[in-house]
Amino acid sequence: ELKPGEHIFRKGEPVDAVYVVESGELSVVKPLRQGEEEEAFEATALGPGSYIGELGLFYDRTCMEDVCVRGEETAALWRL
């Protein structure tokens, strides 16, 4: 179980597994560059049954976005 706000991936880090959401929600946050400033926005939310990390793992890529637990509840994930 992961606590609210806890990160699963951070942008630029290697991807070491695929994670499947059993309960709770994850937030996928992408950078948005405007001029010289960089902001972040929530690109999507992932709930039970969703998975993340497959492209980075299969294609040996680093993570392209931050992924953390969304909301006030914990999230349970399966690590594959």
LOTIBA-652945 format. One record per residue: residue number from 1; z, x, y of N, C-alpha, C, O in turn; residue in one letter. Coordinates in steps of 0.1 Angstrom, whole numbers, plus 5000, padded with zeros to 4 digits. Each point is the difference from the previous one (the first is absolute). Example, Ala and Ser with C-alpha at 12.3 -4.5 7.8 and 13.67 -1.06 7.14 Angstrom:
<k 1&n.up 5078&n.east 5132&n.north 4943&ca.up 5000&ca.east 4991&ca.north 5012&c.up 5000&c.east 5009&c.north 5012&o.up 5007&o.east 5010&o.north 5000&r a>
<k 2&n.up 4986&n.east 4986&n.north 5011&ca.up 5000&ca.east 5009&ca.north 5011&c.up 5008&c.east 4992&c.north 5011&o.up 5001&o.east 5005&o.north 5011&r s>
//
This chain:
<k 1&n.up 5000&n.east 5008&n.north 4988&ca.up 5000&ca.east 4992&ca.north 5012&c.up 5000&c.east 5009&c.north 5012&o.up 5007&o.east 5010&o.north 5001&r e>
<k 2&n.up 4986&n.east 4985&n.north 5009&ca.up 4999&ca.east 5007&ca.north 5013&c.up 5005&c.east 4991&c.north 5011&o.up 4999&o.east 4988&o.north 5000&r l>
<k 3&n.up 5008&n.east 5019&n.north 5010&ca.up 5006&ca.east 4992&ca.north 5011&c.up 4990&c.east 4997&c.north 5011&o.up 4989&o.east 5006&o.north 5000&r k>
<k 4&n.up 5014&n.east 4984&n.north 5008&ca.up 4991&ca.east 4997&ca.north 5011&c.up 4997&c.east 5012&c.north 5009&o.up 5009&o.east 5007&o.north 5003&r p>
<k 5&n.up 4978&n.east 4995&n.north 5000&ca.up 4996&ca.east 5011&ca.north 5008&c.up 4998&c.east 5013&c.north 4993&o.up 4994&o.east 5009&o.north 5006&r g>
<k 6&n.up 5010&n.east 4992&n.north 4981&ca.up 4998&ca.east 5012&ca.north 4992&c.up 4985&c.east 5002&c.north 4997&o.up 4993&o.east 4990&o.north 4997&r e>
<k 7&n.up 5002&n.east 5022&n.north 5004&ca.up 4986&ca.east 5003&ca.north 4998&c.up 4997&c.east 5003&c.north 4986&o.up 5008&o.east 5007&o.north 4993&r h>
<k 8&n.up 4981&n.east 4989&n.north 5002&ca.up 4994&ca.east 5003&ca.north 4987&c.up 4990&c.east 5011&c.north 5002&o.up 5000&o.east 5010&o.north 4993&r i>
<k 9&n.up 4992&n.east 4989&n.north 5018&ca.up 4990&ca.east 5010&ca.north 5003&c.up 5001&c.east 5002&c.north 5015&o.up 5004&o.east 4992&o.north 5008&r f>
<k 10&n.up 4992&n.east 5021&n.north 4996&ca.up 4999&ca.east 5003&ca.north 5015&c.up 4986&c.east 5006&c.north 5001&o.up 4995&o.east 5007&o.north 4992&r r>
<k 11&n.up 4999&n.east 4990&n.north 5019&ca.up 4986&ca.east 5005&ca.north 5003&c.up 5000&c.east 5015&c.north 4999&o.up 5008&o.east 5007&o.north 5005&r k>
<k 12&n.up 4981&n.east 4998&n.north 4987&ca.up 4998&ca.east 5014&ca.north 4998&c.up 5007&c.east 5006&c.north 4988&o.up 4997&o.east 5011&o.north 4997&r g>
<k 13&n.up 5012&n.east 4982&n.north 4997&ca.up 5007&ca.east 5005&ca.north 4988&c.up 4991&c.east 4997&c.north 4988&o.up 4992&o.east 4991&o.north 5000&r e>
<k 14&n.up 5010&n.east 5018&n.north 4989&ca.up 4993&ca.east 4997&ca.north 4988&c.up 5004&c.east 4988&c.north 4993&o.up 5012&o.east 4996&o.north 5001&r p>
<k 15&n.up 4979&n.east 4997&n.north 4992&ca.up 5003&ca.east 4988&ca.north 4993&c.up 5003&c.east 5004&c.north 4985&o.up 4991&o.east 5006&o.north 4994&r v>
<k 16&n.up 5021&n.east 4991&n.north 5001&ca.up 5003&ca.east 5004&ca.north 4987&c.up 5001&c.east 4990&c.north 4989&o.up 5002&o.east 5003&o.north 4989&r d>
<k 17&n.up 4996&n.east 4984&n.north 5015&ca.up 5001&ca.east 4989&ca.north 4991&c.up 4994&c.east 4987&c.north 5005&o.up 4997&o.east 4999&o.north 5012&r a>
<k 18&n.up 5001&n.east 4992&n.north 4980&ca.up 4997&ca.east 4986&ca.north 5004&c.up 5013&c.east 4992&c.north 4999&o.up 5007&o.east 5001&o.north 4991&r v>
<k 19&n.up 4995&n.east 4991&n.north 5019&ca.up 5012&ca.east 4991&ca.north 5001&c.up 4996&c.east 4986&c.north 4999&o.up 4991&o.east 4996&o.north 5008&r y>
<k 20&n.up 5016&n.east 4996&n.north 4984&ca.up 4998&ca.east 4986&ca.north 4999&c.up 5012&c.east 4993&c.north 5005&o.up 5012&o.east 5003&o.north 4996&r v>
<k 21&n.up 4987&n.east 4987&n.north 5013&ca.up 5011&ca.east 4993&ca.north 5006&c.up 5005&c.east 4989&c.north 4991&o.up 4992&o.east 4991&o.north 4996&r v>
<k 22&n.up 5020&n.east 5010&n.north 5000&ca.up 5006&ca.east 4990&ca.north 4991&c.up 5007&c.east 4989&c.north 5009&o.up 4998&o.east 4988&o.north 4997&r e>
<k 23&n.up 5009&n.east 5016&n.north 5013&ca.up 5006&ca.east 4991&ca.north 5009&c.up 5001&c.east 5006&c.north 5014&o.up 5000&o.east 5012&o.north 5002&r s>
<k 24&n.up 5002&n.east 4980&n.north 5008&ca.up 5000&ca.east 5004&ca.north 5014&c.up 4986&c.east 5002&c.north 5006&o.up 4990&o.east 4996&o.north 4994&r g>
<k 25&n.up 5010&n.east 5010&n.north 5017&ca.up 4987&ca.east 5002&ca.north 5007&c.up 4999&c.east 5014&c.north 5005&o.up 5010&o.east 5007&o.north 5004&r e>
<k 26&n.up 4977&n.east 4999&n.north 4997&ca.up 4997&ca.east 5012&ca.north 5006&c.up 4992&c.east 4998&c.north 5012&o.up 4992&o.east 4991&o.north 5000&r l>
<k 27&n.up 5009&n.east 5018&n.north 5010&ca.up 4992&ca.east 5000&ca.north 5012&c.up 4991&c.east 5012&c.north 5000&o.up 5005&o.east 5011&o.north 4998&r s>
<k 28&n.up 4982&n.east 4987&n.north 5003&ca.up 4990&ca.east 5011&ca.north 5001&c.up 4997&c.east 5002&c.north 5015&o.up 4995&o.east 4991&o.north 5007&r v>
<k 29&n.up 5009&n.east 5021&n.north 4999&ca.up 4999&ca.east 5002&ca.north 5014&c.up 4990&c.east 5011&c.north 5002&o.up 5001&o.east 5011&o.north 4995&r v>
<k 30&n.up 4989&n.east 4986&n.north 5014&ca.up 4989&ca.east 5009&ca.north 5002&c.up 5001&c.east 5005&c.north 5015&o.up 5004&o.east 4992&o.north 5009&r k>
<k 31&n.up 4992&n.east 5020&n.north 4993&ca.up 4999&ca.east 5005&ca.north 5014&c.up 4989&c.east 4994&c.north 5008&o.up 4989&o.east 4997&o.north 4994&r p>
<k 32&n.up 5013&n.east 5001&n.north 5019&ca.up 4990&ca.east 4995&ca.north 5009&c.up 5000&c.east 5009&c.north 5012&o.up 5009&o.east 5000&o.north 5008&r l>
<k 33&n.up 4980&n.east 5008&n.north 4994&ca.up 4999&ca.east 5009&ca.north 5011&c.up 4993&c.east 4993&c.north 5012&o.up 4989&o.east 4995&o.north 4998&r r>
<k 34&n.up 5018&n.east 5006&n.north 5013&ca.up 4994&ca.east 4995&ca.north 5012&c.up 5001&c.east 5011&c.north 5011&o.up 5011&o.east 5003&o.north 5005&r q>
<k 35&n.up 4978&n.east 5003&n.north 4997&ca.up 5000&ca.east 5012&ca.north 5009&c.up 5008&c.east 5011&c.north 4994&o.up 4997&o.east 5004&o.north 4988&r g>
<k 36&n.up 5013&n.east 5001&n.north 5018&ca.up 5008&ca.east 5011&ca.north 4995&c.up 5012&c.east 4995&c.north 4993&o.up 5008&o.east 5008&o.north 4994&r e>
<k 37&n.up 4995&n.east 4979&n.north 5007&ca.up 5012&ca.east 4994&ca.north 4994&c.up 4997&c.east 4995&c.north 4986&o.up 4989&o.east 4994&o.north 4998&r e>
<k 38&n.up 5020&n.east 5007&n.north 4993&ca.up 4999&ca.east 4994&ca.north 4987&c.up 5011&c.east 4990&c.north 4998&o.up 5012&o.east 5003&o.north 5001&r e>
<k 39&n.up 4984&n.east 4985&n.north 4995&ca.up 5009&ca.east 4989&ca.north 4997&c.up 4998&c.east 4997&c.north 4986&o.up 4990&o.east 5004&o.north 4993&r e>
<k 40&n.up 5018&n.east 4987&n.north 5002&ca.up 4999&ca.east 4996&ca.north 4986&c.up 5000&c.east 4984&c.north 5000&o.up 5006&o.east 4994&o.north 5008&r a>
<k 41&n.up 4987&n.east 5001&n.north 4982&ca.up 4999&ca.east 4985&ca.north 4998&c.up 5001&c.east 4997&c.north 4985&o.up 4995&o.east 5008&o.north 4992&r f>
<k 42&n.up 5011&n.east 4981&n.north 5005&ca.up 5001&ca.east 4996&ca.north 4986&c.up 4986&c.east 4994&c.north 4996&o.up 4996&o.east 4990&o.north 5005&r e>
<k 43&n.up 4998&n.east 5018&n.north 4986&ca.up 4986&ca.east 4996&ca.north 4995&c.up 5001&c.east 4988&c.north 4990&o.up 4992&o.east 4991&o.north 5000&r a>
<k 44&n.up 5019&n.east 5010&n.north 4992&ca.up 5001&ca.east 4989&ca.north 4989&c.up 5014&c.east 5001&c.north 4995&o.up 5008&o.east 5009&o.north 5002&r t>
<k 45&n.up 4996&n.east 4980&n.north 4991&ca.up 5013&ca.east 4999&ca.north 4993&c.up 4997&c.east 4998&c.north 4986&o.up 4991&o.east 4992&o.north 4996&r a>
<k 46&n.up 5016&n.east 5014&n.north 4995&ca.up 4998&ca.east 4999&ca.north 4986&c.up 5012&c.east 4993&c.north 4993&o.up 5012&o.east 5004&o.north 5003&r l>
<k 47&n.up 4986&n.east 4987&n.north 4989&ca.up 5011&ca.east 4993&ca.north 4993&c.up 4999&c.east 5002&c.north 4985&o.up 4993&o.east 5008&o.north 4995&r g>
<k 48&n.up 5016&n.east 4984&n.north 4997&ca.up 5000&ca.east 5002&ca.north 4986&c.up 4986&c.east 4999&c.north 4993&o.up 4992&o.east 4991&o.north 5003&r p>
<k 49&n.up 5006&n.east 5018&n.north 4988&ca.up 4987&ca.east 5001&ca.north 4993&c.up 4990&c.east 5009&c.north 5007&o.up 4990&o.east 5004&o.north 4994&r g>
<k 50&n.up 5013&n.east 5000&n.north 5018&ca.up 4991&ca.east 5009&ca.north 5007&c.up 5002&c.east 5014&c.north 4996&o.up 5011&o.east 5003&o.north 4994&r s>
<k 51&n.up 4980&n.east 5006&n.north 5008&ca.up 5001&ca.east 5014&ca.north 4996&c.up 4994&c.east 5009&c.north 5011&o.up 4992&o.east 4995&o.north 5008&r y>
<k 52&n.up 5013&n.east 5017&n.north 4992&ca.up 4995&ca.east 5010&ca.north 5011&c.up 5001&c.east 5014&c.north 4994&o.up 5009&o.east 5003&o.north 4992&r i>
<k 53&n.up 4982&n.east 5005&n.north 5013&ca.up 5000&ca.east 5014&ca.north 4996&c.up 4989&c.east 5004&c.north 4990&o.up 4998&o.east 5012&o.north 4997&r g>
<k 54&n.up 4995&n.east 4978&n.north 4998&ca.up 4989&ca.east 5003&ca.north 4990&c.up 4989&c.east 5008&c.north 5005&o.up 4996&o.east 5009&o.north 4993&r e>
<k 55&n.up 4999&n.east 4989&n.north 5019&ca.up 4989&ca.east 5008&ca.north 5005&c.up 5004&c.east 5015&c.north 5003&o.up 4993&o.east 5009&o.north 4996&r l>
<k 56&n.up 5019&n.east 4993&n.north 5009&ca.up 5005&ca.east 5013&ca.north 5003&c.up 5002&c.east 5008&c.north 4987&o.up 4997&o.east 5012&o.north 4999&r g>
<k 57&n.up 5008&n.east 4981&n.north 4991&ca.up 5003&ca.east 5006&ca.north 4987&c.up 4987&c.east 5003&c.north 4992&o.up 4998&o.east 5011&o.north 4995&r l>
<k 58&n.up 4993&n.east 4980&n.north 5005&ca.up 4987&ca.east 5001&ca.north 4992&c.up 4991&c.east 5010&c.north 5007&o.up 4992&o.east 5007&o.north 4993&r f>
<k 59&n.up 5008&n.east 4994&n.north 5020&ca.up 4990&ca.east 5008&ca.north 5007&c.up 5007&c.east 5013&c.north 5006&o.up 4994&o.east 5007&o.north 5008&r y>
<k 60&n.up 5018&n.east 4995&n.north 4989&ca.up 5008&ca.east 5012&ca.north 5004&c.up 5000&c.east 5001&c.north 5015&o.up 4996&o.east 5010&o.north 5006&r d>
<k 61&n.up 5008&n.east 4979&n.north 5001&ca.up 5000&ca.east 5000&ca.north 5015&c.up 5014&c.east 4999&c.north 5004&o.up 5009&o.east 4996&o.north 4993&r r>
<k 62&n.up 4993&n.east 5008&n.north 5020&ca.up 5013&ca.east 4998&ca.north 5006&c.up 5001&c.east 4986&c.north 5005&o.up 4989&o.east 4993&o.north 5002&r t>
<k 63&n.up 5023&n.east 5002&n.north 5001&ca.up 5001&ca.east 4986&ca.north 5005&c.up 4995&c.east 4999&c.north 5014&o.up 5001&o.east 5008&o.north 5008&r c>
<k 64&n.up 4992&n.east 4981&n.north 4994&ca.up 4993&ca.east 4997&ca.north 5013&c.up 5009&c.east 4992&c.north 5009&o.up 4996&o.east 4998&o.north 5012&r m>
<k 65&n.up 5015&n.east 4997&n.north 4984&ca.up 5008&ca.east 4991&ca.north 5008&c.up 5015&c.east 5001&c.north 4995&o.up 5003&o.east 5006&o.north 4989&r e>
<k 66&n.up 5006&n.east 4989&n.north 5019&ca.up 5014&ca.east 4999&ca.north 4996&c.up 5002&c.east 4987&c.north 4993&o.up 4994&o.east 4990&o.north 5003&r d>
<k 67&n.up 5014&n.east 5011&n.north 4986&ca.up 5004&ca.east 4988&ca.north 4993&c.up 5015&c.east 4999&c.north 4998&o.up 5006&o.east 5010&o.north 4995&r v>
<k 68&n.up 5000&n.east 4979&n.north 5010&ca.up 5014&ca.east 4999&ca.north 4999&c.up 5004&c.east 4986&c.north 4996&o.up 4992&o.east 4991&o.north 5000&r c>
<k 69&n.up 5021&n.east 5007&n.north 4997&ca.up 5005&ca.east 4987&ca.north 4996&c.up 5001&c.east 4992&c.north 5013&o.up 5005&o.east 5004&o.north 5010&r v>
<k 70&n.up 4990&n.east 4984&n.north 4989&ca.up 4999&ca.east 4990&ca.north 5011&c.up 5011&c.east 4990&c.north 5000&o.up 5005&o.east 4996&o.north 4989&r r>
<k 71&n.up 5000&n.east 5001&n.north 5023&ca.up 5010&ca.east 4989&ca.north 5001&c.up 5014&c.east 5005&c.north 4998&o.up 5003&o.east 5012&o.north 5001&r g>
<k 72&n.up 5006&n.east 4978&n.north 4995&ca.up 5014&ca.east 5003&ca.north 4999&c.up 5005&c.east 5001&c.north 4985&o.up 5011&o.east 5003&o.north 4997&r e>
<k 73&n.up 4980&n.east 4995&n.north 4994&ca.up 5003&ca.east 5000&ca.north 4985&c.up 4996&c.east 5013&c.north 4994&o.up 4990&o.east 5006&o.north 5004&r e>
<k 74&n.up 5016&n.east 4997&n.north 4985&ca.up 4996&ca.east 5012&ca.north 4992&c.up 4987&c.east 4997&c.north 4993&o.up 4996&o.east 4988&o.north 4999&r t>
<k 75&n.up 4997&n.east 5022&n.north 4996&ca.up 4988&ca.east 4998&ca.north 4992&c.up 5002&c.east 5008&c.north 4987&o.up 5005&o.east 5011&o.north 5000&r a>
<k 76&n.up 4990&n.east 4983&n.north 4989&ca.up 5000&ca.east 5006&ca.north 4987&c.up 4986&c.east 5003&c.north 4997&o.up 4991&o.east 4992&o.north 5001&r a>
<k 77&n.up 5006&n.east 5021&n.north 4995&ca.up 4987&ca.east 5005&ca.north 4997&c.up 5000&c.east 5006&c.north 4986&o.up 5009&o.east 5005&o.north 4995&r l>
<k 78&n.up 4979&n.east 4994&n.north 4999&ca.up 4997&ca.east 5007&ca.north 4987&c.up 4992&c.east 5012&c.north 5004&o.up 4990&o.east 4999&o.north 5007&r w>
<k 79&n.up 5014&n.east 5013&n.north 4988&ca.up 4993&ca.east 5012&ca.north 5003&c.up 4991&c.east 5003&c.north 4987&o.up 5006&o.east 5002&o.north 4990&r r>
<k 80&n.up 4981&n.east 4999&n.north 5012&ca.up 4991&ca.east 5003&ca.north 4989&c.up 4994&c.east 5014&c.north 5001&o.up 4992&o.east 5004&o.north 4992&r l>
//
